[in-house]
């Protein structure tokens, strides 16, 4: 299915029409979620045999790019459900069915969210500040604080991880599992009042002994970088789908900028269109060229994930490089679009004003600029001398 078939114009325009209200009211995108759910959008990765769309990462990323042109915060939050279902699909394609239950639950309408981020944890997936304590029977209890938990008002399954400090001869072990919405021992704080991406309602989640049964503990990994397929799958889906959202923001900003330039006229030049101004034309061209280099980058990386291409040690540099390229390019394109659109874009309620705030969130998602450059440098130059 094409992105246009998955997200027809009628559905997309309804979502676009609500985005400003969600942002203004700092409200969750409840109507968007209901319509996307009814359209089967949350089943992009679910096999067609189970009632899903059976898409791969390339096609799903293009759908997310299209959704982000209408409502970036909605797309960003939906990403977190798609990350987990995408991880399950990427693993299954490589012969690993350990997350098959994720696709089964998604087929039944469960909504997944990503609860791994922790304040001050720059090790990301390779260590955790959350305590994972083993329970009789193989389950674990988790105590810690997770930030940027998008879909906070709506998730029914939250993926989390923590460290069992006593495992692996004292080195610690990272334990991954899912909690249910009806579990005891967690609190969702009402603390999402941000500059942009407001409708995502990515609230802080405090875990206080919340229990995960052995049937939903799906990985135990050593602390530190490792080559487990789960790590690759999370990075592949998280970075690619993030890149898709920010590519959509850049695409929409360019469209709005072009429309504004064609609409604006110059008083001092006898009412001539700003589309005839060489300086304005240069800025539009710069934005268009930046986007033209981003589209094939997103396609190439996601296509290689689907094709099981073996990039070896270059896979992680490719993934973090895509994320940084998309977020930084989108930020530059939004800035150029505002510059050519004039003072009207500075006013609250302007779509470009909202995109200007939304696009800034890109710098906070992992991998951040510093971490990404370190990953790429290590791949090409080797690690720093100890």
N, C-alpha and C positions, 0 to 999 in steps of 0.2 A: 504494500500500500504506500502511496505517496503521502508526504506531509499534508498536502491539501485535502486528500481523502480522509486522513485521520482527523484533521482539524479543519473542517470546512469553514468557509468565510463567515457563515451565519454564527457558528459557535465562537469563532475567534473575535468577531466584532462585539458580541455580548460580553466577552471577557474583557476586551479593551474598554468598553463603556463603563465598567465597574472599577477599573484600576485606580482612578483618581480618588474615588470615594473611600476605598479601602485605605489608601495612603493617607488621606486627610484625617480619617477617623481612627487610624492605627488599629484597623479591624482585620480579622482573619478573613480569608477569601472563601467563605463558606459556600456562596452560590456557585463560584467557579468550580470548587471541588465537587459539588453535587452534579454539575453538568458534565464535568470531565469523567466522573465516575460512571454516569449514565451512558456516556459515549464509549465506555470501555478503555479509556485512555490509560488508566492505571494498570492495565493488563498488556501493555506494549510488549513486554518480554515473556509473558505467559504463552506457552505453546498453543497453537490453534486447536489442537486436539482437546485442550482443557478450557476452551472458550476464550482464549486470548488472541492477540494479533500475531504472535510468533515472530516478532521483529528482532533483528540484531542491533548491535550498538550503533552502527552507522545510521540506520534508519531512525532509531530512537533519538539520536542526537539531532538529526534534522527536524524531527517533530518538536523537540525542545527548543531548538533555534526559532522555529516558527511561533511557538507559544510565547517565547520571550519578547517577540516583537509587539505583542499585545499587552502583556503583564509580566514584567520581569520577576516580581516578588512571587507571583503564583508559580511561575516556571521554576524558580529557585527552590521553593518548598517541595514541589512535586518531584524535583530531582532526588530528594532524599529517599523517597519511596522507590524511585527508579534505580537508584544506586544499589539497593539491596536486591531487588528483583533482577537487575542487570548482573550483579555479582553471581547470583545463582545460575543465570543463563551462561555466563562466561565460564564458570567452573564446569557446568554440565557439558559444554561443548568440548572441554578438555578431559572428559571422562570422570569428573568428580561430582558425585550427586549428594554431597554432604549438606547442601542447602536446597535440596529438592523440595523440602517442606515449605520453603519460602514461596516458591512458585505455586505450590498447592494452596497455601493460605491466601496468596494474592488472587488466585482464581476464585476463591470463595468470598472475596471482597475485603480481606484484611488490608489495613494501611500500615506500611512500614515507615519508620523514621530512623535517623542516624544519630545515635547518642554516644559518640566516641570522643568528641572534642573536649579538652580540659584546659582551663585557664593556666597559662604558664608552662604547659607541656609541649616543648618544642621538639620532643622525640616523636610526636604524633602517634603512629601505630606501633612504634618500637619500644615503648614503655608506657606505664600508666601510673597516675597518682591515685587511682581508685583501688581500694582494697577488695580482693576477691577471696573469700574465706570458704574452704570446702565444707560441705555438709554431709551427714550420713546419707548414703545412697547415691552419691555422685553429683549432686547439685552444688550450687554455690550461692552465697549471699554477697551482695555488692554494696559498698559504702563509698561514696565520693560525690563529686559535683561535675555535671556535664553541661557545657555551654553550647549556645547556638543550636538548640534542638528544634529545628524547623518542624512544622506540622504539629506543634505542641497541643493545639486544641483537638486534634483529630486522629492522631495515630492510635492504632490498636496493638501494634507490635513495635517495640523499641530495641534496636540492636545496641548492645553495650559491651565494653570489655574492662577488665581490671587485672591487677597483679596479685597472684598468690605468692607472697614473698617467701614462703617456706618450701616451695617446690623446687625441683631441679637442683638439689644439693646446695640450697641457699642462694642460688643465683636468681631465683624467681621465675615465674611462669605467667604468661599472659593468657587469660581465659576469656573467650568470646561467647556470648549468648544473647538471647532475646527475652525481654520481659513482656508480659501482657498488660493491657490497660487496667484490668481488674486486680492486678497484684497489689499487695500491701507493701509499704516501706519506701515509697518515693513521693516527692512533692514537686509540682511544677510551679515555679515562681512566676508572678505576673510582672516581669521586668523588661519586656521588649518595647522600648520607646526610643527609636533609633533615627538616625539621619535618613536612611533609605531602606529599601527592601522591607517595609513595615508590615505588609500584609502576610509575610511569611510566618510571623509570630514565633520566632525562634527563641523561645524562652529557655531559661536555665532550668535544669532538672537535677534535683538533689536526691541522691540514692542513700537510704538509711537502712541498710540491712535487707534490701529487696532481694527476694529469692528467685533463682532460675533453676528449674528442674533439670535433671540429667538429659532429658529428651530435647532440650533446647540449648544445651551447651555444645557448640559445634566445632570449636577449635581450642587447642592449648598449644601455645607457641613459646619458644624461648624469648627472653628479653633481648632486644637488639635486632638489627637488620637480619632478615633471613629470606630464603628463596621459596617459602611456601606459596602455592598457587593462590591462596586467599589474599595475600598481600598484593600480588599482581592484579588480581581481579578487582579489589577495592580501588587501587590507584587507577586502573584503566577506566573504570566506570565513573568514579568521582571526578577525576580530572577532565575526562572527555565531556561528561554531561555539564560540568561547570563551564567549560569552554564553549559549549553549544549555547548556553544561556547568554553569555556575554557577547558571543557572536551575534545573537539576535538583537541585543541592545544596540550594538554598533550599526547593524543593518537598519533598525528603525530610526536611529538618530540621523543617519545619512539621508533616509527618505524624507524625514521632517525638515532637514536642512535644505534639501533641494526644493521642496515645496515652498519654504519660506523665501528662498532667494528668488524664485520665479514670481512670487506674490509681491515682494517689496519693490518699491520704486524710489528713485533718487530725486529729491527736490532740486538740488543744485544742477543736476544734469537733465533738466526739463522733463522729468517724469520717466526717464528711461529705466528699464528693469535692471535690478542688480545682477541679473544673469548676464548682463553685458559688461560688468565691471571686472577688469583683469585680475585684481587682487582677490575678489570674491571667488572667481572661477578657479584660481590657483588653490584656494583652501578646499573647495569642493572636490577638485581633482585629487588633492592629497588624501582626503578622507576616502574617496572611492578606491584609490590605489591601495590604501592600507587594508580595506575590506577585501579587495580582490586577492590579496595575498593570504588572508586568513581563511577564506572559504575552503580552498584546496588543502590547507593544513589540517583542518578539522576532518575533512573527508578521508585523507590519507591515513591518519592515525586510527580512526575508528574502523576503517575498512581493514586495516592490518590486524586489529584485534579480532574482528569477525573471521578473518582468513587464517587465524592461528599462525601468523607470520612470526618467525623466530628472530627477533632482534637481539637476543641475548642480553648482555649487560647494557645495551643501549636503550632498552625498553623504558626504564624509569626516566632517563634524560628526555626521551621523546614525549613522555606523558606530562612531566612537569613543564617542559618547554612549551607544549601546546597550551597549558593552562595560563602560563605567564603571557604568552603571545596574545591570547584571546582577551584577557582582562586588561592588559596594557593598551592593546589596539583599540578596544572598545572605549576606554577612557579618553584616548586621544581623539577618536572620531566624534564622541559626544562633545568634547571641548570645541572642535572645529565647527560642528553643527551649530553650537550656541553662538560662536563668533560670527557666523554668516547670517544668523537669524535675527540679530538685533535685540534691542532691549526688551521686547515682549517675552523673550524666553527667560528673562530674569524674574518674572513675576510668579508667585505661587499659583499653582493650578495649570501652568504651562506643562505640556507633556515633556518637553525637553528639560525643564527644571527638575521634573521628577526623575528622568533618566540620568541627569547629572548627579543626583544624590544616590540613585540605585547603583550606578556603575562603580561608585567608590568602594562598595562592599567587596569588590574583587580582590583588593589588596589584603584582605583579612583571611580569605580561604586558604587552606593548605593546598599545595605547597606555596609558602610565601616567597617573595622575590629572592631573599637571601638564601633560603634553603634550596630553592630551585637552581640557582646559579652554582651553589656548592655541589649539588648532585651532578650537574652537567660538567663542571670542572673536574670532578673526580673521575668521571667516565672517560674524559679525554686526556687528562694529565696525570691521573693517579692521585692517591690521597696525599695530603700534606705530610711532610716528614714529622715523625714523633719526637 
